[in-house]
Amino acid sequence: MEVLRTVPVRRCLTVLGVLLLVTIEASEYNTACTFDLENKGELCFYQDFYFPGNYSFEFQVIKGGQRDVDVAIVAPDDSLIYNREREKAGVHNWQTTVGTYKFCFSNAFSTFNRKLIYMSLMKEETAVLAARMGTKRPDDISAWLFVAKQIKESLDVVVELQNRYRRYEAVDRNNAMNLSARVQDWSLYQSVLVVVIGLGQMIVLKTFFTEKQPRRFSGA
């Protein structure tokens, strides 16, 4: 997959002729955003990892065409650790190393349809919090720090669930709007067809009850 442009994950910028800031929800370890991907377009985000850790990458196409996209994750050594073509949604869990990772999305196969895509990057916290507090071992934390850590993890779960429900609601709303548009189009077609058939029947019935005037021939 050719990388046309890279932008930071934490900023989640997308190219729409000019750079526009799109919806983003981010914390120190978690990032979630929604962005537009133009037809025939490719877009890459990048994220710097300063500590190894277990991360979960998730994406879903909310609307646009068949709701599919090409996705790839490139490691700091340029190796391809995740590659999916024309997928609607997906999740990938892996152990990161120190360096910059690229998260690339491609809509090159689509000629007309732009895509609205949701992506999130979630980290399972291990030794980072304790290391920043100056402790030597990840488990060497005070009771208050442990409680704060538990509260933060619970809040992260709540935020992730809210994002997931919002995403499901957006997909369902888009499907309902598409279905409503198709029903309206089909109803309009049926209405026009009924009117045309009714007029045709009236014309045909009128010919049955119309008396033909006899032709008069003038004498020579």
C-alpha positions as CSV (number, residue, x, y, z in Angstrom):
1,M,0.0,0.0,0.0
2,E,1.5,3.3,-1.0
3,V,1.6,5.9,1.7
4,L,0.4,9.2,0.3
5,R,0.3,11.2,3.6
6,T,1.0,10.5,7.2
7,V,-0.6,12.4,10.1
8,P,-0.3,11.9,13.9
9,V,-2.9,9.6,15.5
10,R,-3.4,12.0,18.4
11,R,-4.3,14.8,15.9
12,C,-6.3,12.6,13.5
13,L,-6.3,15.0,10.6
14,T,-7.8,14.1,7.3
15,V,-7.3,15.6,3.8
16,L,-10.4,17.2,2.3
17,G,-8.8,19.6,-0.1
18,V,-7.5,21.4,2.9
19,L,-6.6,20.0,6.3
20,L,-9.6,19.8,8.6
21,L,-9.8,18.8,12.2
22,V,-12.2,16.0,12.6
23,T,-14.0,14.4,15.6
24,I,-11.4,13.1,18.1
25,E,-11.5,11.7,21.6
26,A,-8.1,11.1,23.1
27,S,-6.5,10.4,26.4
28,E,-2.9,9.7,27.4
29,Y,-3.1,6.0,26.4
30,N,-6.2,5.8,24.3
31,T,-7.1,7.4,21.0
32,A,-10.4,7.3,19.1
33,C,-11.4,9.4,16.0
34,T,-13.7,9.5,13.0
35,F,-12.5,10.7,9.7
36,D,-13.5,10.9,6.0
37,L,-11.6,9.0,3.3
38,E,-12.1,10.2,-0.2
39,N,-12.7,8.0,-3.2
40,K,-9.4,6.8,-4.7
41,G,-7.7,8.2,-1.5
42,E,-5.1,6.8,0.9
43,L,-4.4,8.1,4.3
44,C,-1.9,7.1,7.0
45,F,-1.7,8.0,10.7
46,Y,1.3,7.5,12.8
47,Q,1.9,7.0,16.5
48,D,5.1,7.1,18.6
49,F,5.5,4.4,21.2
50,Y,8.0,5.2,24.0
51,F,7.3,2.1,26.0
52,P,6.6,-1.5,24.9
53,G,3.1,-2.6,25.7
54,N,0.0,-4.5,24.6
55,Y,-2.2,-2.5,22.3
56,S,-5.5,-3.1,20.6
57,F,-6.3,-1.5,17.2
58,E,-9.9,-1.4,16.0
59,F,-11.6,0.1,13.0
60,Q,-15.0,0.2,11.4
61,V,-16.4,1.7,8.3
62,I,-19.5,3.6,9.3
63,K,-20.9,4.5,5.9
64,G,-20.0,4.8,2.3
65,G,-20.4,2.4,-0.6
66,Q,-20.2,-1.2,0.5
67,R,-18.7,0.0,3.8
68,D,-15.3,-1.6,3.1
69,V,-11.7,-0.4,3.2
70,D,-8.1,-1.6,3.0
71,V,-6.2,-1.4,6.2
72,A,-2.5,-2.0,7.1
73,I,-0.3,-1.5,10.2
74,V,3.4,-1.0,9.5
75,A,6.0,-1.5,12.3
76,P,9.0,0.8,12.9
77,D,11.2,-1.5,10.9
78,D,8.8,-1.2,7.9
79,S,7.5,-4.7,8.3
80,L,3.8,-5.3,7.7
81,I,2.2,-6.7,10.9
82,Y,-1.5,-6.4,9.8
83,N,-3.0,-6.2,6.4
84,R,-6.7,-6.6,5.4
85,E,-8.3,-5.8,2.1
86,R,-11.9,-4.6,1.7
87,E,-12.9,-5.2,5.3
88,K,-15.9,-3.6,7.0
89,A,-14.4,-3.8,10.5
90,G,-11.6,-5.5,12.4
91,V,-9.6,-5.7,15.6
92,H,-5.9,-6.4,16.0
93,N,-4.0,-7.0,19.3
94,W,-0.2,-7.0,19.4
95,Q,2.8,-6.3,21.5
96,T,4.4,-3.0,20.5
97,T,8.1,-2.1,20.5
98,V,9.6,1.3,20.9
99,G,9.3,3.3,17.7
100,T,6.8,4.8,15.3
101,Y,3.9,2.7,13.9
102,K,1.9,3.6,10.8
103,F,-1.9,2.9,10.5
104,C,-2.8,3.2,6.8
105,F,-6.3,3.2,5.2
106,S,-6.9,3.0,1.5
107,N,-10.0,3.6,-0.6
108,A,-8.2,3.3,-3.9
109,F,-10.5,0.6,-5.2
110,S,-13.6,2.9,-4.9
111,T,-14.2,5.2,-7.8
112,F,-17.2,7.2,-6.5
113,N,-17.8,6.5,-2.8
114,R,-16.1,8.3,0.0
115,K,-16.0,6.5,3.4
116,L,-16.6,7.6,7.0
117,I,-14.2,5.5,9.1
118,Y,-13.9,5.1,12.9
119,M,-10.6,4.0,14.4
120,S,-9.3,3.5,18.0
121,L,-6.0,2.6,19.6
122,M,-6.3,1.3,23.2
123,K,-3.5,0.4,25.5
124,E,-3.5,-2.2,28.3
125,E,-1.6,-0.4,31.0
126,T,1.1,-2.4,32.7
127,A,4.3,-0.8,34.1
128,V,3.9,2.7,32.6
129,L,2.1,4.3,35.5
130,A,4.4,2.9,38.1
131,A,7.5,3.8,36.1
132,R,6.4,7.4,35.8
133,M,5.9,7.5,39.6
134,G,9.5,6.5,40.1
135,T,9.1,3.0,41.4
136,K,11.4,0.2,40.5
137,R,8.8,-2.5,40.1
138,P,5.4,-2.3,38.3
139,D,3.6,-3.8,41.3
140,D,5.3,-1.5,43.8
141,I,2.4,1.0,44.1
142,S,0.6,2.6,47.0
143,A,-3.0,1.8,47.9
144,W,-4.2,5.2,46.7
145,L,-2.3,4.8,43.4
146,F,-3.8,1.4,42.9
147,V,-7.3,2.8,43.5
148,A,-6.7,5.7,41.1
149,K,-5.4,3.2,38.5
150,Q,-8.5,1.1,38.9
151,I,-10.8,4.1,38.6
152,K,-9.0,5.2,35.4
153,E,-9.2,1.7,33.9
154,S,-12.9,1.6,34.7
155,L,-13.5,5.0,33.1
156,D,-11.5,3.9,30.0
157,V,-13.9,0.9,29.7
158,V,-16.9,3.2,30.0
159,V,-15.5,5.6,27.3
160,E,-14.8,2.6,25.0
161,L,-18.3,1.2,25.5
162,Q,-19.8,4.6,24.8
163,N,-17.7,4.9,21.6
164,R,-18.8,1.5,20.6
165,Y,-22.5,2.2,21.1
166,R,-22.2,5.5,19.3
167,R,-20.5,3.7,16.4
168,Y,-23.3,1.0,16.3
169,E,-25.9,3.7,16.4
170,A,-24.3,5.6,13.5
171,V,-24.1,2.5,11.4
172,D,-27.7,1.6,12.2
173,R,-28.9,5.1,11.5
174,N,-27.1,5.2,8.2
175,N,-28.6,1.8,7.2
176,A,-32.1,3.1,8.2
177,M,-31.6,6.3,6.2
178,N,-30.5,4.3,3.1
179,L,-33.5,2.0,3.5
180,S,-35.9,5.0,3.9
181,A,-34.4,6.5,0.7
182,R,-34.9,3.3,-1.2
183,V,-38.5,2.9,0.1
184,Q,-39.3,6.5,-0.9
185,D,-37.8,6.0,-4.4
186,W,-39.8,2.7,-4.8
187,S,-43.0,4.3,-3.6
188,L,-42.6,7.2,-6.0
189,Y,-42.0,4.7,-8.9
190,Q,-45.1,2.7,-7.8
191,S,-47.2,5.9,-7.6
192,V,-46.2,7.0,-11.1
193,L,-46.8,3.5,-12.4
194,V,-50.3,3.4,-10.8
195,V,-51.2,6.8,-12.3
196,V,-50.0,5.8,-15.8
197,I,-51.9,2.5,-15.6
198,G,-55.0,4.3,-14.4
199,L,-54.9,6.8,-17.3
200,G,-54.3,3.9,-19.8
201,Q,-57.3,2.0,-18.4
202,M,-59.5,5.1,-18.6
203,I,-58.5,5.7,-22.3
204,V,-59.2,2.0,-23.2
205,L,-62.6,2.0,-21.4
206,K,-63.5,5.2,-23.0
207,T,-63.1,3.7,-26.4
208,F,-65.5,0.9,-25.5
209,F,-68.4,3.3,-24.7
210,T,-67.8,5.9,-27.4
211,E,-70.3,5.6,-30.3
212,K,-68.7,5.7,-33.7
213,Q,-70.2,8.3,-36.0
214,P,-71.3,6.8,-39.3
215,R,-69.6,8.1,-42.3
216,R,-71.7,10.1,-44.7
217,F,-71.0,9.9,-48.4
218,S,-72.1,12.7,-50.7
219,G,-73.8,11.7,-53.9
220,A,-72.2,12.3,-57.1
